[in-house]
Amino acid sequence: MRLILYSKPGCHLCEGLQEKLEQIHNLDFELEVRDITTREDWFGAYQYEVPVLFLVTHEDTKDTERLIPRPSPRASVLQLEQMLRKYL
């Protein structure tokens, strides 16, 4: 399983979510962090929305990205893990 986190430099919400995701050890996933300032299409889509989290699934020889609702910045690592389990 792969998660994509759209983020931008200096975004404290982004950094907080990334730190919590990196602390989850009971779920097996790869975390890819994408800096939206490196591509115009990402910046245009997410400049006012970051952090944005997607679950990538592989179906019929192609990857599909599914948006995961943004967790509360106050959510603990355990609460974040429980939320992610719903989408696996």
Secondary structure, 3 states (H helix, E strand, C coil): CEEEEEECCCCHHHHHHHHHHHCCCCCCCEEEEEEHHHCHHHHHHHCCCCCEEEEEEEECCEEEEEEECCCCCCCCHHHHHHHHHCCC
